[in-house]
Amino acid sequence: MNESPAEAQQQLLLGNVHKKQGLLEDAMQCYQAGVTLCSGSAELWFALGTTLLELSRLPEAVAALQQAIALQPDSAGVYMNLGNAFNEQGCTEDAIQCFQRGLTICPGSAALWFNLGIAFSSSSRLSEAMAAFQQAITLQPDFPNAYLCLGSVLKEQGLSEAAVQCYQKGLTVCPGDAQLWHNLGTTLLELRRLSEAVAALQQAIALKPDLAAAYNNLGNALLKLQRLSEAVPMLQQAIALKPDYTDAYINLGFALQFQGEIEEAIDFYNHAVTLNPTNPEVYNNRAQAILLSGNLVRGFAEYEYRTKLNRCRHSYEWFTNKPRWQGEIFAGKRLLVYDEQGCGDVIQFSRYLPLVKARGGFVQFSTPKPLLRLFTNFPGVDELIEHTAAAIVRTQFDLAVPLLSLPHIFATTLRTIPAGVPYLTADSHSIVVWHRKMNCSGTNLRIGLVWGSNPAYAFAHIRDCGLKAMSPLAGIPGVTFYSLQKGEAAQQANTPPASMQLINLTDDIADFADTAALIMNLDLVVSVDTAVVHLAGALGKPVWTLLPSACDWRWLLLRNDTPWYPTMRLFRQSTPGNWGSVMTAVARELSAWQAGGTV
């Protein structure tokens, strides 16, 4: 067939017109006609391959672009588009080779370096991806997508603070880029820099008012700041912009749950389930709302979805090779009941172990090292194991079950909670040792204080009151306070409120067995929601638990007592963040007790 370059050129020009009009199929037909008329035109093969790429007809695109390279091997642009076609096919190594070949021709192309970074990132070659994105930024400092992708790679490597700096650097040259503000805000949110996150996300919305993800993340940040009245409309707007936005329904349900509007929260969780019935996060959140309402049977049944959460997978992956115990008689077998959450959960739900033992067999219990001494000789446990990978691998067992599945297995209701106390005891010798350490008048009330929870918990800032907030307790005569606070917040004991007699012996506390022995020498424990309240309750000691307005599901709604611990009283915030009214109530009750009342 004779070549017709002039007619082919006409097809190229006509195809270009169609392409500018968005008529990709018509453009493709023109380019196909053109290469039929003039098969030696690299320009036509390139135009055809690029259009096929835009139409996601990837194998055809690859073939056309390879033909263009055969005809014009020194074209960096052809290598870039061929690399993009390979990348979209999942052929990342071929894509990398194309981009690298293109860079030998045009090393100053920021776009080629950027695309090379994308391919390296797809291959999990993160260090090389970082270098490529950084080179793209060096060549083109106002390249917002390069900052976005570099930030994502940094976060993937756990370098969130560096990602923040990356986004901030990008915003100095691209201050009007809404996506950069959004990514900055979401990263600050993950770092719990909440006020900064709010400001960044608000800026993203100002620049792009239809960015649904920004409203969702802003609502989440406001929720964590306990600015619930502001969080709810942000989440509602996210849903208005994106009616199938599962995460926004989850967060809105959570916000309503925080406000105590349980039925409304469950309705939004139900909608999220309809949208995404395979998402365990939805079921897990709904389960906690149901538990908060007091329906323990249904709530604990649905709470089993926690074992399917990606973020919790590490808690269960050591045990998947053994059958899951479902509550059957297991005589002649070894059952491992294992820890899965915090120390407070272990203490609270260890009450079920004697019920497990009653169903026969040999009961093994794995628990973190700080609890090992406390659980020595615990009723219902035949073998105590430190909860580490190495110890679990060495342990021989036939069946396994996570500790927090026991309430479901035993069909627990509010009336059937095993609430007999004490179900934990402190070593008698340790109690005497701690008594000798305590320098307190025999007539003074001895009260233990905890003002901070585990900072690793996402809502620790909501649970914590700080020692300064306890200053209303300082003026009560005849009371000596003892710090039970461990961790970062323990430093506050060095500067107690004026007039508070606070004795700090916590440097001598090695584990929860020591804490238990110290508590047994106290008259009362006053604490925020942390493991110490569970320990005091399990020991049968009087304990007053200080709760935020948005409290954990186990404390139910509106009650000042709890079916889990008969010796515990609950003091709740009336409004989010207001510890003043809580401490006033505690001080009033403490003064009354000191004057001869009851705990």
C-alpha positions in Angstrom: 0.0 0.0 0.0 1.3 3.4 -0.9 1.9 5.9 1.9 -0.1 9.2 1.9 1.7 11.5 4.3 -0.4 14.6 3.3 -3.7 12.7 4.0 -2.3 11.3 7.1 -1.4 14.8 8.4 -5.0 15.8 7.8 -6.2 12.9 9.9 -3.7 14.0 12.6 -5.0 17.6 12.6 -8.7 16.4 12.6 -8.0 14.0 15.4 -6.4 16.8 17.4 -9.5 18.9 17.0 -11.7 16.0 18.2 -9.5 15.5 21.2 -9.7 19.2 22.2 -13.5 18.8 22.1 -13.3 15.7 24.4 -14.3 13.4 21.6 -11.7 10.7 22.3 -13.3 7.9 20.3 -13.5 10.1 17.2 -9.9 11.3 17.7 -8.7 7.7 18.0 -10.4 6.7 14.7 -8.7 9.6 13.0 -5.3 8.6 14.3 -5.9 5.0 13.3 -6.8 6.1 9.8 -3.7 8.3 9.8 -1.3 5.4 10.7 -2.9 3.3 8.0 -2.2 6.1 5.5 1.4 6.7 6.9 2.7 3.9 9.1 6.1 5.6 9.5 4.7 8.7 11.3 6.0 8.6 14.9 3.8 11.6 15.7 0.6 9.7 14.7 1.6 6.6 16.6 2.3 8.8 19.6 -1.1 10.6 19.3 -2.9 7.3 18.9 -1.1 5.7 21.9 -1.8 8.7 24.1 -5.5 8.7 23.2 -5.8 4.9 23.8 -4.1 5.5 27.2 -6.7 8.1 28.1 -9.4 5.6 27.0 -7.8 3.0 29.3 -7.3 0.6 26.3 -4.0 -0.2 27.8 -2.6 -3.1 25.7 -3.4 -1.2 22.5 -1.8 2.0 24.0 1.4 0.1 24.8 1.6 -1.3 21.3 1.1 2.1 19.7 3.6 3.8 21.9 6.2 1.1 21.3 5.7 1.7 17.6 6.3 5.4 18.2 9.5 4.6 20.1 10.7 2.3 17.3 10.3 5.2 14.9 11.6 8.0 17.2 13.8 6.5 20.0 15.0 9.8 21.3 11.5 11.1 22.4 11.3 11.5 26.2 7.6 12.2 25.9 6.9 8.8 24.3 8.8 7.0 27.0 6.8 8.9 29.7 3.4 7.9 28.2 4.6 4.3 27.6 5.7 4.2 31.2 2.3 5.5 32.3 0.6 2.8 30.3 2.8 0.1 31.9 2.1 1.5 35.3 -1.6 1.5 34.9 -1.3 -2.2 33.8 0.5 -3.0 37.0 3.8 -3.6 35.1 5.8 -1.3 37.3 9.2 -2.6 36.5 8.6 -1.9 32.8 7.3 1.5 33.7 10.4 2.3 35.8 12.6 1.3 32.8 10.7 3.6 30.5 10.9 6.6 32.8 14.6 6.0 33.4 15.2 5.8 29.7 13.2 9.0 29.2 15.4 10.7 31.9 18.6 9.8 30.0 17.2 11.8 27.2 15.7 14.6 29.2 17.1 14.6 32.8 15.5 18.0 33.5 11.9 16.8 33.1 10.1 17.2 36.4 7.2 15.3 35.1 9.4 12.2 34.3 10.9 12.3 37.8 7.4 12.6 39.3 6.1 9.6 37.3 9.2 7.6 38.2 8.4 8.4 41.8 4.9 7.1 41.3 6.2 3.8 39.8 8.8 3.4 42.6 6.0 4.0 45.2 3.8 1.4 43.5 6.7 -1.1 43.8 7.1 -0.2 47.5 10.6 1.1 46.7 9.9 4.0 49.0 13.4 5.5 49.4 13.8 5.7 45.6 10.3 7.2 45.4 11.3 9.9 47.9 14.4 10.7 45.9 12.5 11.0 42.6 9.8 13.2 44.1 12.4 15.4 45.7 14.2 15.8 42.3 10.9 16.7 40.7 10.4 19.4 43.3 13.9 20.7 42.8 13.3 21.1 39.1 9.8 22.5 39.5 9.2 24.0 43.0 5.6 24.8 42.3 4.6 21.1 41.6 1.8 20.5 44.2 1.3 16.8 43.2 4.9 16.1 43.9 4.6 17.5 47.4 1.4 15.5 47.9 3.0 12.2 46.8 6.2 12.9 48.7 4.2 13.5 51.8 2.2 10.3 51.3 5.5 8.3 51.0 6.9 9.9 54.1 3.7 8.9 56.0 3.9 5.4 54.7 7.3 5.1 56.3 6.0 6.4 59.6 7.5 9.9 59.1 4.4 11.9 59.7 6.2 14.9 61.1 8.4 15.1 58.0 5.2 14.8 55.9 3.8 17.8 57.7 7.0 19.8 56.8 6.7 18.6 53.2 3.1 19.8 52.9 3.9 23.1 54.6 6.8 23.6 52.2 4.5 23.0 49.3 2.0 25.5 50.6 4.7 28.2 50.7 4.8 28.0 46.9 1.3 26.7 46.2 -0.8 28.4 48.9 -4.0 28.0 46.9 -3.9 24.2 46.6 -6.8 22.8 48.5 -5.5 19.2 48.4 -2.2 20.2 50.1 -4.2 22.0 52.8 -6.4 18.9 53.2 -3.4 16.4 53.4 -1.7 18.7 55.9 -4.9 18.8 58.0 -5.4 15.0 58.0 -1.8 14.4 58.9 -2.0 16.9 61.8 -5.2 15.1 62.8 -3.3 11.8 62.9 -0.6 13.5 65.0 -3.3 14.8 67.4 -2.4 18.4 66.7 -6.0 19.1 66.6 -6.3 22.8 66.6 -3.8 23.0 63.8 -5.7 20.3 61.9 -8.9 22.3 62.2 -7.3 25.4 60.8 -5.7 23.6 57.8 -9.0 21.7 57.0 -11.0 24.9 57.2 -8.6 26.5 54.7 -9.0 23.5 52.4 -12.8 24.0 52.5 -12.5 27.7 51.8 -10.5 26.9 48.6 -12.6 24.0 47.6 -16.1 24.1 49.2 -17.2 20.8 47.5 -14.3 18.7 49.0 -16.3 16.1 51.0 -13.3 14.5 52.6 -12.3 17.9 54.1 -15.7 18.2 55.8 -15.4 14.7 57.2 -12.0 15.1 58.6 -12.8 18.6 60.0 -15.8 17.0 61.7 -13.6 14.3 63.1 -11.1 16.9 64.4 -13.8 18.9 66.0 -15.2 15.8 67.5 -11.9 15.0 69.2 -11.8 18.6 70.5 -15.3 17.9 72.0 -16.7 20.7 69.9 -19.7 18.5 69.1 -22.1 21.2 68.0 -19.6 22.2 65.3 -18.6 18.7 64.3 -22.1 17.5 63.5 -22.9 20.0 60.7 -19.5 19.4 59.1 -20.2 15.7 59.0 -23.7 16.3 57.7 -22.2 18.5 54.9 -19.8 15.7 54.0 -22.8 13.4 53.5 -24.7 16.0 51.5 -21.8 16.3 49.1 -21.2 12.5 49.0 -24.3 10.5 50.0 -22.5 7.2 49.9 -19.7 8.4 52.2 -19.4 5.5 54.7 -16.7 7.1 56.9 -18.8 10.3 57.3 -21.8 8.2 58.5 -19.5 6.4 61.0 -18.1 9.7 62.3 -21.6 11.3 62.5 -22.8 8.2 64.4 -19.8 8.6 66.7 -20.5 12.3 67.3 -24.1 11.6 68.2 -23.0 8.7 70.5 -20.7 11.2 72.2 -23.7 13.4 72.8 -25.6 10.5 74.3 -28.1 10.3 71.4 -27.7 6.5 71.1 -30.7 5.7 69.0 -29.8 8.4 66.4 -26.2 7.2 66.4 -27.3 3.6 65.8 -29.5 4.8 62.9 -26.4 6.4 61.2 -24.4 3.2 61.8 -27.2 1.2 60.2 -27.0 3.4 57.2 -23.3 2.9 57.0 -23.8 -0.9 57.2 -26.2 -0.6 54.2 -23.6 1.3 52.2 -20.7 -0.9 53.2 -21.8 -4.2 54.7 -18.3 -5.7 54.7 -16.7 -2.9 56.8 -16.0 -4.2 60.3 -15.4 -0.6 61.6 -19.1 0.1 61.2 -20.1 -2.9 63.2 -17.5 -2.3 65.9 -18.7 1.3 66.4 -22.4 0.2 66.4 -21.6 -2.5 68.9 -20.2 0.1 71.3 -23.2 2.2 70.9 -25.5 -0.8 71.7 -23.3 -1.7 74.7 -23.6 1.9 75.9 -27.3 1.6 75.8 -27.2 -1.4 78.1 -28.1 -4.1 75.7 -25.1 -6.3 76.5 -26.3 -9.5 74.8 -26.7 -7.8 71.4 -23.7 -5.5 71.9 -21.2 -8.1 72.9 -22.3 -10.3 70.0 -21.6 -7.5 67.5 -18.5 -6.5 69.3 -16.9 -9.7 67.9 -16.3 -7.6 64.7 -13.4 -5.9 66.6 -11.3 -9.0 65.8 -11.6 -8.2 62.0 -10.3 -4.6 62.2 -7.1 -4.1 60.3 -5.7 -1.9 63.0 -6.3 -4.6 65.6 -5.1 -7.6 63.5 -1.8 -7.9 65.4 -3.8 -8.8 68.6 -5.2 -11.9 67.0 -2.8 -13.1 64.3 -0.8 -15.3 66.7 -3.8 -17.5 67.4 -5.5 -18.1 64.0 -3.9 -21.5 63.6 -5.9 -22.9 66.5 -9.7 -23.5 66.8 -11.6 -20.7 68.4 -13.3 -21.7 71.7 -17.0 -21.1 71.5 -18.0 -22.0 75.1 -18.2 -25.8 74.8 -17.0 -28.3 77.4 -13.2 -28.8 76.7 -12.2 -31.5 79.2 -8.8 -33.0 78.4 -7.8 -30.0 76.3 -5.7 -26.9 76.8 -7.4 -23.5 76.3 -5.5 -20.3 76.0 -7.4 -17.2 77.0 -5.4 -14.2 75.7 -5.0 -10.5 76.3 -6.0 -8.3 73.4 -6.5 -4.7 74.7 -5.3 -2.6 77.6 -4.5 -3.5 81.2 -7.8 -2.2 82.4 -9.7 -4.5 80.1 -7.6 -7.5 81.3 -8.5 -6.6 84.9 -12.2 -6.0 84.2 -12.8 -9.2 82.2 -10.5 -11.6 84.1 -13.6 -12.1 86.3 -14.8 -14.6 83.6 -11.9 -17.0 84.0 -13.4 -19.0 86.8 -16.5 -19.5 84.6 -14.2 -20.8 81.8 -12.5 -23.2 84.2 -15.9 -24.6 85.2 -16.3 -25.9 81.7 -13.4 -28.3 82.2 -9.9 -28.6 80.8 -6.7 -26.8 81.4 -6.9 -23.0 81.4 -3.9 -20.9 80.2 -4.0 -17.1 80.5 -1.7 -14.7 78.7 -1.3 -11.2 80.1 1.2 -8.4 79.8 4.2 -8.4 82.1 3.0 -5.5 84.3 0.1 -7.8 85.3 1.9 -11.1 85.8 2.5 -10.9 89.5 -1.0 -9.6 90.2 -2.5 -12.7 88.5 -0.3 -15.2 90.3 -2.6 -17.9 91.8 -5.7 -16.3 90.2 -8.7 -18.6 90.5 -9.5 -20.5 87.3 -6.0 -20.2 85.8 -3.8 -23.3 85.6 -0.9 -21.6 83.7 0.0 -17.9 83.5 1.9 -16.8 80.4 3.5 -13.5 79.6 1.8 -12.1 76.6 4.8 -11.9 74.1 5.3 -13.5 70.7 8.2 -15.6 72.0 6.2 -17.0 75.0 3.1 -17.7 72.9 5.2 -19.6 70.3 6.5 -21.9 73.1 3.1 -22.5 74.6 1.2 -25.7 73.7 -2.5 -25.2 73.5 -5.5 -26.8 71.7 -8.0 -23.9 71.7 -7.8 -20.2 72.0 -10.2 -17.3 72.7 -9.6 -13.6 73.2 -10.5 -12.3 76.7 -13.1 -9.8 75.6 -15.1 -12.5 73.8 -16.0 -14.1 77.1 -19.0 -11.8 77.9 -20.5 -12.8 74.6 -19.8 -16.5 75.1 -21.5 -16.4 78.5 -24.5 -14.3 77.2 -23.9 -11.6 79.7 -26.7 -9.2 80.6 -26.7 -6.3 83.1 -28.2 -8.8 85.7 -25.7 -11.6 85.1 -22.4 -9.7 85.2 -20.1 -11.7 87.5 -19.8 -8.8 90.0 -18.6 -10.5 93.2 -15.6 -8.6 94.7 -12.9 -8.8 95.5 -11.9 -11.2 92.7 -8.3 -9.9 92.8 -6.1 -9.8 95.9 -2.8 -8.2 96.8 0.0 -10.1 98.3 -0.2 -9.8 102.1 3.5 -9.3 102.6 3.5 -6.5 99.9 0.6 -4.8 101.7 2.7 -4.7 104.9 5.8 -3.4 103.0 3.8 -0.6 101.5 2.2 0.3 104.8 5.6 0.9 106.2 6.4 3.2 103.3 3.4 5.4 103.9 4.0 8.4 106.1 0.5 9.3 107.2 -1.3 10.1 110.4 -3.4 7.3 111.6 -6.5 9.5 111.7 -6.2 11.0 108.3 -8.1 9.6 105.3 -5.7 8.2 102.8 -6.8 8.8 99.2 -5.1 7.7 96.0 -5.2 10.0 93.0 -4.8 9.4 89.2 -5.3 12.3 86.8 -3.9 11.0 83.5 -4.6 7.9 81.4 -2.5 6.1 78.8 -1.4 8.8 76.2 -1.5 6.1 73.5 -5.3 6.1 73.7 -6.8 8.2 71.0 -9.1 10.0 73.4 -6.8 10.3 76.3 -7.0 14.1 76.2 -10.7 13.8 76.8 -10.3 11.4 79.7 -7.5 13.2 81.5 -8.2 16.0 83.9 -4.7 16.9 85.1 -3.7 17.3 88.8 -4.4 21.0 88.7 -8.1 20.3 88.2 -8.1 18.4 91.5 -7.3 21.6 93.5 -10.8 21.7 95.0 -9.9 18.6 97.0 -6.8 20.3 98.5 -8.6 22.3 101.1 -10.4 19.3 102.8 -8.9 18.8 106.3 -7.8 15.5 107.6 -6.9 14.0 104.2 -3.6 12.8 102.9 -3.3 12.2 99.2 -1.1 9.6 97.5 -0.2 9.7 93.9 -0.9 6.5 91.9 0.0 8.2 88.7 2.5 6.6 86.4 3.7 7.7 82.9 4.2 11.2 81.5 1.6 12.8 83.7 3.4 11.6 86.9 5.6 14.7 86.7 2.7 16.8 87.7 3.0 15.4 91.2 6.1 17.5 91.6 3.9 20.7 91.6 0.7 19.8 93.4 -2.1 22.3 94.0 -1.6 24.7 97.0 -2.5 23.1 100.3 -2.6 19.6 98.9 -0.7 17.1 101.0 0.4 14.8 98.2 2.8 11.9 98.9 4.5 10.4 95.8 5.8 6.9 96.2 5.3 5.9 92.6 9.0 5.5 91.9 8.8 2.3 94.0 5.9 0.9 91.9 7.2 -1.8 89.6 4.0 -3.3 88.4 0.3 -3.6 89.2 1.0 -5.9 92.1 2.7 -3.0 93.8 -0.2 -0.7 92.9 -2.6 -3.2 94.4 -0.7 -3.4 97.6 -0.6 0.4 97.9 -4.3 0.6 97.2 -5.0 -1.9 100.0 -3.5 0.7 102.4 -5.8 3.4 101.1 -9.4 4.4 102.1 -10.4 5.6 98.7 -9.2 5.9 95.1 -10.2 8.9 93.0 -9.2 8.5 89.4 -9.9 9.2 85.8 -10.9 6.3 83.6 -7.8 4.2 83.5 -6.6 0.8 84.6 -6.3 1.9 88.3 -10.1 2.2 88.7 -10.5 -1.4 87.5 -7.9 -2.5 89.9 -9.4 -0.8 92.8 -12.9 -2.1 91.9 -11.6 -5.6 91.4 -9.9 -5.4 94.9 -13.2 -4.4 96.4 -11.9 -1.0 97.5 -14.0 2.2 97.4 -13.2 4.0 94.1 -14.6 7.2 92.6 -14.2 7.3 88.8 -14.1 10.7 87.0 -15.7 10.4 83.6 -15.9 12.8 80.6 -19.3 13.6 79.2 -18.4 11.2 76.3 -17.4 8.2 78.2 -16.5 4.6 77.3 -19.4 2.1 76.6 -18.7 0.1 79.8 -20.0 3.0 82.0 -23.4 3.1 80.4 -25.5 6.3 80.4 -26.5 8.6 83.2 -25.7 6.2 86.1 -23.6 7.1 89.1 -22.9 3.5 89.8 -21.8 0.5 87.7 -22.9 -3.1 87.6 -19.3 -4.1 87.0 -17.9 -2.9 90.4 -20.2 -2.7 93.5 -17.7 -0.4 95.4 -17.4 2.2 92.6 -19.1 5.5 92.2 -19.2 7.5 88.9 -18.8 11.3 88.7 -19.7 12.5 85.2 -19.0 15.8 83.4 -22.2 17.7 82.8 -20.7 19.4 79.7 -17.7 18.4 77.5 -14.4 19.4 79.1 -15.9 20.8 82.3 -14.0 19.1 85.1 -14.8 21.9 87.5 -18.3 20.7 88.3 -17.0 17.1 88.7 -14.3 18.2 91.2 -16.8 20.3 93.1 -19.1 17.3 93.5 -16.1 15.1 94.5 -15.0 17.6 97.1 -18.5 17.9 98.5 -18.9 14.2 98.9 -15.4 13.8 100.3 -16.1 16.5 102.9 -19.3 14.8 103.8 -17.5 11.5 104.2 -14.8 13.1 106.3 -17.6 14.5 108.5 -18.9 11.0 109.2 -20.9 10.1 106.1 -20.4 7.1 103.9 -18.4 6.5 100.8 
